[in-house]
């Protein structure tokens, strides 16, 4: 009697599937989802106007290449969970269990992020170039208070080199 041996394609499929299963199981243990964000919104932030960039940002684009980058910006409204980018990217930290640490990180100058339901991460940055450069505007306090909350943010969205950002022009309680 001849014994049938599975073909190479079947073996690759089986091994690839097992490796994929082990990888997924490993990821779940390595980066646990600490909390899910409730569907209700804690805040709506930003201005959804037709003007993509303020005068200080336009003025700071001094070369044709820089002006071209600005042309790619689009006005959008994005909904997601406020995260502290450094802890999220380094350790997968997010959710209610991470609020005290996330608030401290953001208040200490770590970048603010907005994590969408589809897993896209946006840096949240003040839009006005000169005031931002000169330390006259900050989103730290407003977003520290919203850490791990679900918010809707409007502003100008860009992406460059694989990074996504939303530039926020107007904030309630902003100086």
N, C-alpha and C positions, 0 to 999 in steps of 0.2 A: 504494500500500500504506500502510495506517495503522499507525503505531507505537504500541504500548500503553505508557502511562506508569504506573508503580506508583502506587497510591492513597495518599492522605495518611496513612491509618492504617498502611499498610505502611512508609512512609517514617519515621514517628515510631517505630515498632517497631525498624526498622533503626538509626536514629540513637540511640535510647535504649539499645539493646543495645550499640552501639559505645562510647557514652559510658560506660556501665556497665562495659564491659570495660576501657576505659582507666582508669577510676577504680580498679577492683580491681587492675590491674597497677601503678598508681601507689602504691596503699596498700602493696602487697607490698614495693615498693622503699623506701618511706618508713619503714615500721614492720616491719622484718624480724623473724621469729620466730627468736630467737637459738638457743635450745635447747628441746627438748621435755622435759617432766618425766617421769622414769621412773614406772611404775605403783606401785612399792613405796613404802611410807610411811616417812618418816624419824622421825616422832614422832606420838604421840596426846596432845593437850593439852586441858585443861579438864575440867569436871565436868558430866555429863549428868544432873543431879538434877531433881527435880520443882519445885524452887523457882526461879522466874524471876529474882527480884531479891533482893539482900541488904537488911538493915535500913537501912543507910546510904543506899541508893538510894531505898527507899520513903520514908524520912524527908525526903529532899531534894525530893520531889515535893509541893510545898506548895500547889498550886492544882488545881482539878478538871481543867483542861486538861492539866496535867503528869501527873496520875494516869491520865488517859485514854491518853496516849502510852504509858505503861508497860503498860497493858492489852493493847496490840497486840504486845508482845514474845512470841516463841515460842521454846521450847527446841528447839535443833536441833544436829545434827552436820554439819559441812561439811568436805569434802575439797578441797584445792587446793594451789597453789604459793604459797609465801611471797614477797611482793614488797615493795619499798619504793615506796609509793604515789606519791611525788613524781616519781621518775624514770620510773615506769611510765606515769603520765598525761601527763607532759611529753614523753617521748622514746620510749616504748614499750619501755624497757629491762626485761629479765627474763632468767632462766636463768643458767647457770653462768658465762657471760662477765661477768655483772653482779654477781657475789657480792662482790668487794672494795668496790665503790662502794656497793652496797645496804647492806652491813653498816655502812659509815661513815655513810651517811645516817640509818639507823635509830638508831644509837648517838648521833647528833647531834640526835635528836628528830623526825626526819621520820616521818610516819605509816606504820604497818605495815599491809599488806594481805594478803588471801587471795584468790587468783585461781582460780576454779573452772574445770573443764574446759569448761563452757559459756560461759565468758567473763565471768561475773559477778564483780565486785570487791567485797569486803567489807572495811571498816575493822576492824581487830582492836584492841579497847579493853579495859582492865581494867574489870571490872564494878563493883567496890566504889566508890561515888561519893566519899565523904569521903576515904578513903586516896588515891584517884587525884587528887583535887583538891589534897590536901596534899603530893603528891609522895612518898607512902610506899609505893606499889606501882608497878612498872614491868614492862613486857613486853620492853623493848628488848634486853637481853642474850640472853634465851631465844630470841627470834625472829631476832636478828642471826645467831646460830649456825645457824639453820635457813634462812637466806636461799637462795632458789631451790630449796629442797627441797619435796617433796610431804608434806603433813601433814594430819592429821584434827583438827579443832578443834570442841569442844563448848561451848555457851554459849547465851546469849539473843540471838536475832536480831531486829533491828528495821530498819525503813526509814522514812525521813523525807525529804521533799523530793527524792526521787530517789537518795538515798544509802542504802547498805546497811551495816550494822555487825553484828558479833558481839561481844558483851560476855562476856569470859572471866572466870570466877570463881576457879578454882583452877589453879595452875600447879605442876608439879614444880620443885623447887629455888627456889620463890618465897620472898622474905624474910618 
